[in-house]
Amino acid sequence: TRLAAPPIPHRGRRPVRAMSCAGAAPRPEQDGEPCAAAGTVEEAWMRPGAAEEWTAAKVCLERDCIVVAGDEALPAQIALSHEHYVGDSVTSDRPNAFLVSDLIESYYFAVDSEDAKRRWMTAIAARIRELDALRRQNGCASPVGAAQEPVLDDSPKKSNPEPNPALERLHFAESLLRSAYAEYEKSIARRQQAEARAGQSLLTQEQTVEKENKLRLAEEERKKEAARREADQRREQAQQERLRLLQDAQVQREREETEELIRQKRAQELRKKSSGAIKPKGGAILSRVQAWNSKVENHLSVQTSTPFKRASLTRHPRPGDPDYGRAKEGSRTAERAASAQEWVDKEINKFLAVFREIANAADGASTPTVKFGTLFEAYQEISDSLVGIMMRAKKRGLIDYEGDMLFQGRHSHVEVRMLAPAT
């Protein structure tokens, strides 16, 4: 908004004195507003609207102009009129900056503090209002660039002329333009803040990823070190076990050697004792003959009872004899044969029990019948000798089926029938 109209009250704050320099007295306040006296000088930074660099200068606020003393590139003075306005400079790259413009030429000023900025803006706005009031009193605009003394008379004041619609529209367009420009500056500032936050977030994310990578590498290194230590321990244990086995083998070998020496010593002692005993008549030759005859008799007795000798001295069982195919009574072979027969009987009874259970679950026929495939699947978790047991049961007349030996898959459809109960 333009600060030239309406007047800005001080809103309860302590009135601020005008800026002063050596030899200049402050101007008294008027209408409750802080202002600056003519001739007030202060150092400031200035930049014309078209320039890009700031220049140090000394600025003095007069009645109808701003006098500038500094670089030759700066104007000597800036004539003020009722068309001017003063406002904040949002786009400035220096702090405490403000703008003085008449929509044709713009000038930027920057001072040292926020308080000085506020005093300057208030004083310049007050001068612009005075010039506008003077123009309304005289009924015409003040000449630009020349100091015009106010016309003072005792006659009653003339009524203010009608406002100019074109000028009002221009002021309205100016306010809209300034509002849009301020919004544009705010959007730029928000975008810069968002970019800064995004950059900070990206930096934080990169730092987090880097930290995670370091932690992962440290964990992998720790696992590798643990694996190396474990491998070293296993290698050391294997070496210790190998040494222990070698020691045990050495001890066993020494024990066997010692036992062998003891046996040899005892044999020598026995030989010495036998050599010193009473010998039969005939001497050593007679004892050797007797030993040989004893061996011959034992061999002949064994040969008479073996069934594998073609020319046997005794008659062996023939096919059809009661003892044919049977082991000798009281021998270990007979004991093993009896144990095997008992196991076969037990397995046959178990097979018949499973057979009846499957047949009863299938149907209630008088003659139990089960297919070999079903019987094989049910018997998988029971025993691996199903085919052999079935052959023994068929030989005994307990079951019946086609063929002799059944195979899983090829004979799954063959029906097995039960003929008699198990004994």
C-alpha positions as CSV (number, residue, x, y, z in Angstrom):
1,T,0.0,0.0,0.0
2,R,1.1,3.6,-0.5
3,L,2.3,5.4,2.6
4,A,1.5,8.8,1.2
5,A,-2.2,8.5,2.0
6,P,-3.7,8.1,4.5
7,P,-1.5,9.3,7.3
8,I,0.0,6.5,9.5
9,P,-0.4,7.0,13.3
10,H,2.3,6.0,15.7
11,R,-0.1,3.4,17.4
12,G,0.9,4.2,20.9
13,R,4.7,3.9,20.4
14,R,7.0,6.5,21.6
15,P,7.4,9.2,18.9
16,V,10.7,8.9,17.1
17,R,12.8,12.1,16.6
18,A,14.0,12.9,13.2
19,M,17.5,11.9,12.1
20,S,20.1,14.6,12.7
21,C,23.7,15.3,12.1
22,A,26.2,17.8,13.6
23,G,24.9,21.3,13.6
24,A,21.3,20.4,12.7
25,A,18.5,20.5,15.2
26,P,15.6,18.0,15.2
27,R,12.4,19.2,13.8
28,P,9.4,19.1,16.1
29,E,6.8,16.4,15.5
30,Q,3.6,17.4,13.7
31,D,0.2,15.7,14.1
32,G,1.7,12.9,16.2
33,E,4.0,11.6,13.4
34,P,7.8,11.5,13.4
35,C,9.4,13.5,10.7
36,A,12.9,14.8,9.7
37,A,13.9,18.5,9.6
38,A,15.3,20.0,6.4
39,G,19.0,19.6,6.2
40,T,19.0,16.3,8.1
41,V,22.0,14.3,6.7
42,E,22.7,10.6,7.1
43,E,25.0,8.0,5.4
44,A,23.1,5.4,3.5
45,W,23.4,3.1,0.5
46,M,21.6,4.0,-2.7
47,R,20.8,2.2,-5.9
48,P,18.8,3.6,-8.9
49,G,16.2,1.2,-10.2
50,A,18.1,0.4,-13.4
51,A,21.5,-0.1,-11.6
52,E,22.6,-3.4,-10.1
53,E,25.2,-2.2,-7.6
54,W,24.8,-0.3,-4.4
55,T,26.7,2.9,-3.8
56,A,27.5,4.7,-0.5
57,A,26.2,8.2,-0.3
58,K,25.0,11.0,2.0
59,V,21.3,11.7,1.9
60,C,19.5,14.7,3.0
61,L,15.7,15.2,3.1
62,E,14.5,18.7,2.1
63,R,11.0,20.1,1.8
64,D,10.3,18.9,-1.8
65,C,13.4,16.8,-2.7
66,I,16.0,14.3,-1.5
67,V,19.5,15.6,-1.9
68,V,22.2,13.0,-2.7
69,A,25.9,13.6,-2.2
70,G,28.2,10.8,-3.5
71,D,29.2,9.1,-6.7
72,E,28.8,10.9,-10.0
73,A,26.6,8.1,-11.2
74,L,23.9,9.0,-8.6
75,P,21.5,11.9,-9.2
76,A,22.2,15.1,-7.3
77,Q,18.7,15.3,-6.1
78,I,15.4,13.5,-6.3
79,A,12.4,15.8,-6.7
80,L,9.4,14.7,-4.7
81,S,5.7,15.2,-5.8
82,H,2.3,13.9,-4.9
83,E,2.8,11.1,-7.4
84,H,5.6,9.5,-5.3
85,Y,5.1,6.7,-2.8
86,V,7.5,5.0,-0.4
87,G,7.4,1.2,0.5
88,D,9.4,-1.8,1.6
89,S,11.9,-3.3,-0.9
90,V,11.2,-7.1,-0.8
91,T,13.5,-8.0,-3.7
92,S,16.5,-6.1,-2.3
93,D,19.7,-8.0,-1.5
94,R,20.5,-5.7,1.4
95,P,18.8,-5.5,4.8
96,N,16.8,-2.5,5.9
97,A,16.1,-1.3,2.3
98,F,13.1,0.7,1.1
99,L,11.8,2.1,-2.2
100,V,10.9,5.6,-3.4
101,S,9.1,5.7,-6.8
102,D,6.6,7.6,-8.9
103,L,6.0,4.5,-11.2
104,I,8.4,6.0,-13.8
105,E,11.7,6.2,-11.9
106,S,12.5,4.1,-8.8
107,Y,15.3,4.6,-6.2
108,Y,16.3,2.1,-3.6
109,F,17.8,3.2,-0.2
110,A,19.4,1.0,2.5
111,V,20.2,2.2,6.1
112,D,22.0,0.7,9.0
113,S,19.0,-0.3,11.2
114,E,15.3,-1.1,11.1
115,D,14.6,1.9,13.3
116,A,16.4,4.3,10.9
117,K,14.5,2.7,8.0
118,R,11.2,3.3,9.7
119,R,12.1,7.0,10.4
120,W,13.1,7.7,6.9
121,M,10.0,6.1,5.4
122,T,7.8,8.0,7.8
123,A,9.5,11.3,7.1
124,I,9.4,10.9,3.3
125,A,5.7,9.8,3.4
126,A,5.0,12.9,5.5
127,R,6.7,15.2,2.9
128,I,4.7,13.5,0.1
129,R,1.4,14.2,2.0
130,E,2.4,17.8,2.5
131,L,3.0,18.2,-1.2
132,D,-0.3,16.6,-2.0
133,A,-2.1,18.9,0.5
134,L,-0.4,21.9,-1.0
135,R,-1.4,20.9,-4.5
136,R,-5.0,20.5,-3.4
137,Q,-4.9,23.9,-1.7
138,N,-3.5,25.7,-4.8
139,G,-5.7,23.7,-7.1
140,C,-2.7,22.6,-9.3
141,A,0.2,20.3,-9.2
142,S,3.6,21.5,-7.9
143,P,6.3,21.8,-10.5
144,V,8.7,18.8,-10.4
145,G,12.3,19.5,-9.6
146,A,11.8,23.1,-8.2
147,A,11.3,24.1,-4.7
148,Q,7.9,25.9,-4.4
149,E,7.0,27.9,-1.4
150,P,3.5,27.4,-0.1
151,V,1.0,30.2,-0.8
152,L,-0.2,31.5,2.5
153,D,-3.3,33.7,2.8
154,D,-6.0,34.5,5.3
155,S,-8.8,33.8,2.8
156,P,-11.0,30.8,3.4
157,K,-9.7,27.5,2.0
158,K,-11.0,26.5,-1.4
159,S,-12.8,23.3,-1.6
160,N,-10.9,20.3,-2.9
161,P,-11.4,19.7,-6.6
162,E,-13.1,16.6,-7.8
163,P,-10.8,13.5,-8.0
164,N,-9.5,12.6,-11.4
165,P,-11.0,9.2,-12.4
166,A,-8.1,8.4,-14.6
167,L,-5.6,9.1,-11.8
168,E,-7.7,7.0,-9.4
169,R,-7.7,4.1,-11.9
170,L,-4.0,4.5,-12.3
171,H,-3.6,4.4,-8.5
172,F,-5.8,1.3,-8.3
173,A,-3.8,-0.4,-11.1
174,E,-0.7,0.5,-9.2
175,S,-1.9,-1.0,-6.0
176,L,-2.9,-4.2,-7.9
177,L,0.5,-4.4,-9.5
178,R,2.3,-3.9,-6.3
179,S,0.1,-6.6,-4.6
180,A,0.8,-9.0,-7.4
181,Y,4.5,-8.2,-7.3
182,A,4.6,-8.7,-3.6
183,E,2.9,-12.1,-4.0
184,Y,5.4,-13.0,-6.7
185,E,8.3,-12.1,-4.3
186,K,6.7,-14.2,-1.6
187,S,6.3,-17.2,-3.9
188,I,10.0,-16.8,-4.9
189,A,11.0,-16.7,-1.2
190,R,8.8,-19.8,-0.5
191,R,10.3,-21.6,-3.4
192,Q,13.9,-20.7,-2.2
193,Q,12.9,-22.0,1.3
194,A,11.5,-25.2,-0.1
195,E,14.7,-25.7,-2.2
196,A,16.8,-25.1,0.9
197,R,14.7,-27.6,2.9
198,A,14.9,-30.1,0.0
199,G,18.6,-29.7,-0.2
200,Q,18.9,-30.2,3.6
201,S,16.6,-33.2,3.4
202,L,18.7,-34.7,0.6
203,L,21.9,-34.0,2.5
204,T,20.4,-35.7,5.6
205,Q,19.2,-38.6,3.5
206,E,22.7,-39.0,2.0
207,Q,24.2,-38.8,5.5
208,T,21.8,-41.5,6.7
209,V,22.6,-43.7,3.7
210,E,26.3,-43.3,4.3
211,K,25.9,-44.1,8.0
212,E,23.9,-47.2,7.1
213,N,26.6,-48.3,4.6
214,K,29.2,-47.8,7.3
215,L,27.2,-49.8,9.8
216,R,26.6,-52.6,7.2
217,L,30.3,-52.7,6.3
218,A,31.2,-52.9,10.0
219,E,28.7,-55.7,10.6
220,E,30.0,-57.6,7.6
221,E,33.6,-57.2,8.9
222,R,32.5,-58.4,12.3
223,K,30.8,-61.5,10.8
224,K,33.9,-62.2,8.7
225,E,36.1,-61.9,11.8
226,A,33.8,-64.2,13.8
227,A,33.9,-66.7,10.9
228,R,37.7,-66.5,10.8
229,R,37.9,-67.1,14.6
230,E,35.5,-70.0,14.3
231,A,37.5,-71.6,11.5
232,D,40.7,-71.1,13.4
233,Q,39.1,-72.8,16.5
234,R,37.8,-75.7,14.3
235,R,41.3,-76.1,12.7
236,E,42.9,-76.1,16.2
237,Q,40.4,-78.6,17.5
238,A,41.1,-80.8,14.4
239,Q,44.8,-80.7,15.0
240,Q,44.3,-81.5,18.7
241,E,42.1,-84.4,17.7
242,R,44.7,-85.7,15.2
243,L,47.4,-85.5,17.8
244,R,45.2,-87.3,20.3
245,L,44.5,-90.1,17.8
246,L,48.2,-90.4,17.0
247,Q,49.0,-90.6,20.7
248,D,46.3,-93.2,21.2
249,A,47.6,-95.2,18.2
250,Q,51.2,-95.0,19.6
251,V,50.0,-96.2,23.0
252,Q,48.0,-99.1,21.4
253,R,51.0,-100.1,19.4
254,E,53.3,-100.0,22.4
255,R,50.7,-102.1,24.3
256,E,50.5,-104.7,21.6
257,E,54.3,-104.9,21.3
258,T,54.5,-105.4,25.1
259,E,51.8,-108.1,25.0
260,E,53.6,-109.8,22.1
261,L,56.8,-109.8,24.1
262,I,55.0,-111.3,27.0
263,R,53.5,-114.0,24.9
264,Q,56.9,-114.9,23.4
265,K,58.5,-115.0,26.8
266,R,55.7,-117.3,28.1
267,A,56.1,-119.5,25.0
268,Q,59.8,-119.8,25.7
269,E,59.2,-120.6,29.3
270,L,56.7,-123.3,28.2
271,R,59.1,-124.8,25.7
272,K,61.8,-124.9,28.4
273,K,59.4,-126.7,30.8
274,S,58.3,-129.2,28.2
275,S,61.9,-129.9,27.2
276,G,62.7,-130.7,30.8
277,A,59.7,-133.2,31.3
278,I,59.9,-137.0,31.2
279,K,59.8,-138.1,27.6
280,P,58.2,-141.4,26.4
281,K,60.1,-144.2,25.0
282,G,61.2,-143.6,21.5
283,G,62.2,-140.1,22.0
284,A,61.0,-137.1,20.0
285,I,60.2,-139.2,16.9
286,L,57.5,-141.3,18.7
287,S,55.7,-138.1,20.0
288,R,55.6,-136.6,16.6
289,V,54.0,-139.8,15.1
290,Q,51.4,-139.9,17.8
291,A,50.5,-136.2,17.1
292,W,50.1,-136.9,13.4
293,N,47.9,-140.0,14.0
294,S,45.6,-137.9,16.2
295,K,45.2,-135.3,13.5
296,V,44.4,-137.9,10.9
297,E,41.7,-139.5,13.1
298,N,40.0,-136.1,13.7
299,H,40.0,-135.3,9.9
300,L,38.4,-138.6,9.1
301,S,35.7,-138.2,11.6
302,V,34.9,-134.7,10.1
303,Q,34.9,-136.1,6.6
304,T,32.4,-138.9,7.4
305,S,29.7,-136.4,8.4
306,T,30.1,-133.6,5.7
307,P,27.5,-133.7,3.0
308,F,29.7,-132.1,0.4
309,K,32.2,-135.0,0.0
310,R,31.4,-137.1,-3.1
311,A,32.9,-140.3,-1.7
312,S,31.5,-140.2,1.7
313,L,32.0,-143.0,4.2
314,T,28.4,-142.8,5.4
315,R,25.0,-142.6,3.6
316,H,23.6,-139.0,3.4
317,P,19.8,-138.1,3.3
318,R,18.2,-138.3,-0.1
319,P,15.2,-136.4,-1.4
320,G,12.1,-137.7,0.3
321,D,13.9,-138.7,3.5
322,P,12.6,-137.1,6.7
323,D,16.0,-135.5,7.5
324,Y,16.5,-134.2,3.9
325,G,17.0,-130.4,3.8
326,R,17.2,-130.1,7.6
327,A,20.1,-129.1,9.7
328,K,21.7,-131.4,12.1
329,E,19.9,-131.6,15.4
330,G,21.5,-129.5,18.2
331,S,23.7,-127.4,15.8
332,R,23.7,-123.7,15.5
333,T,22.4,-124.0,12.0
334,A,19.3,-125.7,13.3
335,E,18.8,-123.0,15.9
336,R,19.0,-120.3,13.2
337,A,16.6,-122.2,11.0
338,A,14.1,-122.4,13.8
339,S,14.4,-118.7,14.6
340,A,13.8,-117.9,10.9
341,Q,10.8,-120.1,10.7
342,E,9.3,-118.4,13.7
343,W,9.8,-115.0,12.1
344,V,8.1,-116.2,8.9
345,D,5.1,-117.5,10.8
346,K,4.8,-114.2,12.7
347,E,5.0,-112.1,9.4
348,I,2.4,-114.3,7.7
349,N,-0.1,-113.8,10.6
350,K,0.5,-110.1,10.5
351,F,-0.1,-110.0,6.7
352,L,-3.4,-112.0,7.0
353,A,-4.6,-109.5,9.7
354,V,-3.9,-106.5,7.5
355,F,-5.5,-108.4,4.6
356,R,-8.7,-109.0,6.5
357,E,-8.8,-105.3,7.7
358,I,-8.5,-104.0,4.2
359,A,-11.0,-106.5,2.8
360,N,-13.6,-105.7,5.5
361,A,-13.2,-102.0,4.9
362,A,-13.7,-102.6,1.1
363,D,-16.8,-104.9,1.2
364,G,-18.6,-107.6,3.2
365,A,-18.0,-110.5,0.8
366,S,-17.6,-114.1,2.2
367,T,-14.3,-114.6,0.4
368,P,-12.0,-111.6,1.2
369,T,-10.5,-110.2,-2.0
370,V,-8.1,-107.3,-2.3
371,K,-6.2,-106.0,-5.4
372,F,-2.4,-106.2,-5.1
373,G,-2.0,-102.4,-5.8
374,T,-4.2,-101.5,-2.8
375,L,-2.4,-104.1,-0.6
376,F,1.0,-102.7,-1.6
377,E,0.1,-99.1,-0.8
378,A,-1.3,-100.1,2.6
379,Y,1.7,-102.3,3.4
380,Q,4.4,-99.6,2.6
381,E,4.5,-98.3,6.2
382,I,4.5,-101.9,7.7
383,S,7.2,-104.0,6.1
384,D,9.3,-104.1,2.9
385,S,9.0,-107.9,2.5
386,L,5.4,-108.1,1.2
387,V,6.1,-110.1,-2.0
388,G,8.2,-112.7,-0.1
389,I,5.6,-113.1,2.6
390,M,2.8,-113.5,0.0
391,M,4.8,-116.2,-1.8
392,R,5.2,-118.1,1.5
393,A,1.5,-117.7,2.4
394,K,0.5,-118.9,-1.1
395,K,2.9,-121.9,-0.7
396,R,1.1,-122.8,2.5
397,G,-2.3,-122.5,0.9
398,L,-3.5,-119.5,2.8
399,I,-4.0,-117.1,-0.1
400,D,-4.2,-117.4,-3.9
401,Y,-3.5,-115.1,-6.9
402,E,-2.4,-115.5,-10.5
403,G,1.3,-115.9,-11.1
404,D,4.1,-116.5,-8.7
405,M,5.9,-113.1,-8.0
406,L,3.9,-109.9,-8.3
407,F,5.5,-106.5,-9.1
408,Q,4.2,-103.1,-8.1
409,G,2.6,-101.2,-11.0
410,R,2.6,-104.1,-13.5
411,H,0.3,-106.4,-11.3
412,S,-1.6,-103.7,-9.4
413,H,-4.9,-105.0,-10.9
414,V,-4.3,-108.6,-9.8
415,E,-6.8,-109.8,-7.2
416,V,-5.5,-111.6,-4.1
417,R,-8.0,-114.0,-2.4
418,M,-7.8,-115.4,1.1
419,L,-8.4,-119.2,1.3
420,A,-7.9,-120.2,4.9
421,P,-7.4,-118.4,8.3
422,A,-3.9,-118.1,9.8
423,T,-2.8,-120.8,12.2
